[in-house]
Amino acid sequence: MGRDKATLTLPDGRTLLQRQADILRATGVTNLLVSVRPGSETYLPGATLVPDSTPDAGPLAGIAAGLRAAPPGLVLVLAVDMAEMQRAHLRQLVKRATAERGVVPMLAGHCEPLAAIYPTALADSAEAAVAAGQLAVHRWVRSESDRLLIWATPAEWAGVLHSWNTAADLPPPLG
């Protein structure tokens, strides 16, 4: 899109980042961590900014940094550009996770690791994959299938797991 998606303004006046934070908080998240590129000027009241573990290494570096920064337990990950996600969907994920096992939604044979729950115990594994240059998050997820439930989501999740990647994905302005 040529700019930081987190700062995109939605028709209701919130940024995309604020919208996702609101959804996470409505789901029960109390410790909000935001993965950012080192040197980012992102700001979100009440959130802790966590620089990616390795600059320019993609989403897995952000997941690794978040898992390392979080208190022991589970981490709910939600990509900033997955703007169709609703509280009810996240609650379905939470309901399927256990203290020892996270959950990653799968639709039509493809897992969506950027709307998922991970145990913090996977921090070492995520960091090792990043260090080895194995940055494909879906491959890392499949390699951790003993600690992650790959959950086949209902068909109505199709639009929910869509990321905004082009201007055509954005909602029209109000009025």
KEKOL-914040 format. One line per field, with one value per residue (C-alpha): residue in three letters; x, y, z. Coordinates in pm, whole numbers, padded with zeros to 5 digits. Layout:
N
residuo <- [ALA	...]
east <- [X	...]
north <- [Y	...]
up <- [Z	...]
end
This chain:
175
residuo <- [MET	GLY	ARG	ASP	LYS	ALA	THR	LEU	THR	LEU	PRO	ASP	GLY	ARG	THR	LEU	LEU	GLN	ARG	GLN	ALA	ASP	ILE	LEU	ARG	ALA	THR	GLY	VAL	THR	ASN	LEU	LEU	VAL	SER	VAL	ARG	PRO	GLY	SER	GLU	THR	TYR	LEU	PRO	GLY	ALA	THR	LEU	VAL	PRO	ASP	SER	THR	PRO	ASP	ALA	GLY	PRO	LEU	ALA	GLY	ILE	ALA	ALA	GLY	LEU	ARG	ALA	ALA	PRO	PRO	GLY	LEU	VAL	LEU	VAL	LEU	ALA	VAL	ASP	MET	ALA	GLU	MET	GLN	ARG	ALA	HIS	LEU	ARG	GLN	LEU	VAL	LYS	ARG	ALA	THR	ALA	GLU	ARG	GLY	VAL	VAL	PRO	MET	LEU	ALA	GLY	HIS	CYS	GLU	PRO	LEU	ALA	ALA	ILE	TYR	PRO	THR	ALA	LEU	ALA	ASP	SER	ALA	GLU	ALA	ALA	VAL	ALA	ALA	GLY	GLN	LEU	ALA	VAL	HIS	ARG	TRP	VAL	ARG	SER	GLU	SER	ASP	ARG	LEU	LEU	ILE	TRP	ALA	THR	PRO	ALA	GLU	TRP	ALA	GLY	VAL	LEU	HIS	SER	TRP	ASN	THR	ALA	ALA	ASP	LEU	PRO	PRO	PRO	LEU	GLY]
east <- [00000	00302	00245	00211	-00127	-00157	-00209	-00485	-00795	-01124	-01459	-01536	-01223	-01013	-00686	-00662	-00430	-00681	-00961	-00761	-00666	-01034	-01130	-00855	-00953	-01320	-01209	-01048	-00687	-00542	-00172	-00158	00174	00226	00498	00678	00976	01275	01264	00890	00700	00384	00197	-00103	-00218	-00208	00003	00363	00560	00782	01046	01071	01343	01516	01459	01293	01235	00857	00573	00756	01007	00717	00558	00892	00941	00586	00619	00945	00799	00472	00425	00416	00097	-00084	-00053	-00338	-00190	-00394	-00252	-00325	-00464	-00717	-00997	-01292	-01204	-01464	-01466	-01682	-01422	-01140	-01349	-01385	-01006	-00972	-01228	-01019	-00681	-00547	-00263	-00025	-00163	-00235	-00471	-00427	-00730	-00727	-00958	-00960	-00634	-00446	-00359	-00377	-00100	-00161	-00494	-00395	-00307	00044	00193	00486	00680	00723	00943	01267	01135	01016	01346	01542	01340	01402	01775	01791	01620	01312	01065	00751	00513	00284	00580	00685	00326	00314	00649	00495	00178	00231	00186	-00064	-00412	-00466	-00840	-01053	-01274	-01632	-01682	-01814	-01460	-01352	-01381	-01266	-00919	-00867	-00584	-00601	-00314	-00424	-00626	-00913	-00945	-01018	-01375	-01522	-01520	-01841	-02070]
north <- [00000	00223	00324	00184	00011	00065	00437	00400	00589	00400	00561	00576	00790	00525	00402	00041	-00018	00133	-00079	-00399	-00295	-00232	-00579	-00743	-00557	-00647	-01010	-00982	-00901	-00697	-00689	-00538	-00576	-00420	-00560	-00278	-00235	-00104	00277	00286	00590	00390	00493	00333	00443	00160	-00066	-00179	-00150	-00451	-00413	-00711	-00954	-00923	-00617	-00682	-01051	-01035	-01147	-01438	-01193	-00998	-01313	-01419	-01079	-01081	-01430	-01332	-01007	-01156	-01300	-01683	-01826	-01765	-01482	-01385	-01257	-01041	-00880	-00510	-00551	-00824	-00574	-00808	-00998	-00959	-01028	-01339	-01494	-01432	-01581	-01899	-01922	-01854	-02125	-02384	-02298	-02463	-02360	-02591	-02567	-02270	-02261	-02150	-02122	-02302	-02240	-02439	-02610	-02287	-02188	-01824	-01774	-01401	-01448	-01717	-01805	-01918	-02044	-01829	-02155	-02132	-01820	-02018	-02207	-01891	-01716	-02017	-02022	-01649	-01690	-01974	-01758	-01982	-01694	-01859	-01843	-02116	-02358	-02276	-02333	-02674	-02766	-02696	-02899	-03087	-02756	-02594	-02703	-02636	-02569	-02610	-02303	-02282	-02153	-01816	-01731	-01682	-01303	-01275	-01408	-01165	-00913	-00563	-00548	-00300	00022	-00182	-00367	-00045	00052	00355	00679	00781	01037]
up <- [00000	00019	00381	00731	00734	01110	01049	00790	00903	00894	00814	01189	01248	01422	01282	01179	01475	01720	01572	01623	01977	02055	01926	02130	02446	02391	02371	02714	02630	02917	02826	02476	02296	01952	01730	01550	01325	01520	01510	01437	01555	01618	01932	02098	02444	02697	02475	02500	02176	02110	01838	01602	01708	01370	01149	00811	00885	00847	01070	01233	01383	01531	01670	01820	01984	02120	02262	02431	02573	02701	03048	03052	02907	02581	02329	02098	01770	01535	01221	01194	00842	00921	00966	00918	01236	01510	01882	01831	01600	01845	02124	01916	01904	02277	02352	02167	02321	02634	02864	02675	02324	02100	01805	01446	01216	00883	00590	00266	00361	00437	00792	00900	01153	01196	01373	01617	01974	02065	02392	02505	02534	02155	02179	02145	01844	01669	01737	01607	01284	01232	01305	01050	00788	00786	00785	00643	00938	00805	00782	01137	01254	01089	01246	01588	01533	01861	02050	01814	01716	01346	01357	01044	01065	00944	00587	00712	00827	00462	00459	00819	00741	00452	00485	00342	00096	-00171	-00186	-00333	00000	00193	00282	00104	00303	00478	00318]
end
